[in-house]
């Protein structure tokens, strides 16, 4: 039974690690500032996200883990479709429509995510 529990814990940890977005995947020397409308949002582990529609395309914006966002005052209710948002962050090295947000501003309130 103990082996089964350890195996299950290892699988859960592995899945979370594979889905984790490290900062090294993003170009920190090419900062981006985007403003748009949230089309979709997820407040989930290991990172929240928003799909942000800007003037020219829709970006997948990777946010912080939900616990960090909550601790810094960005509640789930603020990340809703139709909400305007501005983000400052960095583009993904190989995915042209993905960025990692350093901070997000909603309704005039900026939340640091890093």
Secondary structure as GFF3:
##gff-version 3
##sequence-region A 1 114
A	DSSP	alpha_helix	2	19	.	.	.	ID=ss1
A	DSSP	three_ten_helix	23	25	.	.	.	ID=ss2
A	DSSP	beta_strand	26	42	.	.	.	ID=ss3
A	DSSP	beta_strand	49	53	.	.	.	ID=ss4
A	DSSP	beta_strand	58	62	.	.	.	ID=ss5
A	DSSP	alpha_helix	66	71	.	.	.	ID=ss6
A	DSSP	three_ten_helix	76	78	.	.	.	ID=ss7
A	DSSP	beta_strand	84	92	.	.	.	ID=ss8
A	DSSP	beta_strand	98	106	.	.	.	ID=ss9
A	DSSP	beta_strand	109	112	.	.	.	ID=ss10
###
